[in-house]
Amino acid sequence: MIFATVGTQLPFDRLLLALDTWAAMHRDVPVLAQTGASDTTYAHLTCQNFMDQRRYADCVAEARVIVSHAGMGSILTAIEAGKPVILMPRRADLGEHRNDHQRDTAAEMAALSNVTVVEDSTALCQALNAALARGKDAKLAASSAVAPTPLLEALRAFIWSEEVTPAPRRLGPLLRA
């Protein structure tokens, strides 16, 4: 199963439409999407606007690949689960967010071995095909997939802190270590 999540604050129809396009060509692979506040319907996705924590965790555990916006909570959950992650950051120039912090975050996360960053539908489809081609069970071994402990600690500290320093500047040295 492919699990997609766009967070709960804003709809992200560009990502979901790209995923729906891929799902139309791969009907043998179930795709479940947590869509947030989107009113759009998708012919080839099983959609759920919101999920409680237990349901969300179950979907992450079951997923072969996670497709996500570049929200830190989604990224951290996928990394901790050792799942391959495909990030499509929201773009301010397309009216998907108020600024490009998700693009900055995705650029930093791209250094991790189990993270692929895409910007459009074609790249998303290619990344999904590549992730699934790596094997039936695309879950990576915990020793190679999970980010180094200092990175996870820095991400947690950033998410739960009151600081306003952008994550990419604070995490850059950890990703290169």
N, C-alpha and C positions, 0 to 999 in steps of 0.2 A: 504494500500500500504506500502511496505517496501522501504525505500529510503536508498541507499548506496552511500557513497562518499569517494573517496580516495585522494582528494586534486587535485592540478593541476601541481605539480612539477614532480612527478614520477609515473609511473604505479604501480599497486599493484595487480598483477594477482593472487597471492595466496588467497587473500581475495575474489576477484571476482569469482574465480573458486569454492571456498567453498560455496559462496552464490548461484552460478549457480546450484550446486549440491542440495542444499536445495530447490531451486525454482523448480527443476525437480520433486521433491516429493510433492510439494504444488502448483500445477498449478492454484489453485483457488485464490491464493494471488499474486497480481501483484507486481513485483519487478523492480524498476527503479534504475539504477546505473549511477552515474557520474564517468566516468572511467579515466579521465585524458588522458595521452598520450599513453594509451594501444592500441596495434594493434590487440589484441586477440579478437575473437568473442565468444559470449556466447549464447547458444541455448535458455536459459530460462530467460534471463534478457533483459529488454529494456535498451539499453545503449545510453549514450550521453557523448561524450568526455569532453566537457566544457559547463558551463551554466553561463548566466549573473546573477547578484545578484537577480533580481526579480524572475527569474525562480527557482533559488536555494531556495529562501525563500518560494515560493509557494510549492515546493516539501517537504521542512521541515514541513510546516504547514499541508500538507495533510497526511504525513506519520504516520503510527501507531507505527513504530519502525524505528530508524535510526541505520544503521550499518556503521562504519567508521574506518578509520585508526586513530591513536592517534595524529592527528594534532590539535593544540590548537584552531584554527579558527573553525574547524568542531565541536569540543567538546563544545566550548562556545556557538555556535549557537544552538546546540541541547539542551543544558542545559537551555538556556534562553527561548526556546520554550516549556520547560517542557516535553520533549519527552523521552521515554526510549531509552537508547543509548547502543549499543554493540560495544565495541572497540576491534579491532585486531591490535595491534601495529606492525609496520614494524620492521624487525629484521636485524641487521647488519650481523650476521653470515650467513644469507641466501642471502646477497647481495641486500637487499631491501632498505637499507639506509646506510649512512656513519658511523653511530654510533647507540647506543641503547637509545637515548633520548626519543623515543616514548614509549619504554617499561617503562622507569622511569616515564614518564607522566601518562601512563595508570595505573601504580601501585598506584599513588597518587589519581587519579580520581576514582578508584575502591571504595573508601570510601563513595562516594555519593550514595544515595539510588536509583537513576535511571540509574546508570552506571554498566554495566557488562563487564568484560575484558575476552577475550578468546585468546588462542594462536594457535588454529588449527581448521580445518574444522569440526571435530566432536563436539567440544565445541561450535562453532558458531551455528551449527544446533540445538543443545540442548538449547542454550540461546534464539534463535529465537522462538522455540516451547514454551519455558517457558514464554517469553514476550507476545506472542499472547494468551496463555492460561489464562493470568491474566484478560482477558476481551476483548470484541469487540473493545471498545475504550480504548486502552492502554495508552492514554495520562494521565499523572498523574495530580492531582490538583496542581495548581501553588504553593500553600503553602508548599507542601511536596516534590515537584520535583526540584524546582529551588534551586540552590546552595545558601548558605547564601550570603547576599550582600557583606560582606568583601571578600569572595572568588572570586566573580565575579569582584570586583574592583581590586583585586590582579592579576587576570588573565589578565584583560584589561591592567593594568599597565605593566605587564611583556611582553605582546605581542607587545605593542607599545613603549616600552622603548628601549634604546640603550644598556642596561646592558646585560652582557653575563652570568650572574649567572644562572645555571640550574633551571628551574621551580620547580622541586620536592623539593629542599631544601628550597626555598622561600615559598612554599605553604603548606608544611607539618604542621606547627602549626595551620594554618587556617582550614585545613581539620579535625584536631583533636578537634577543639574548639566546 
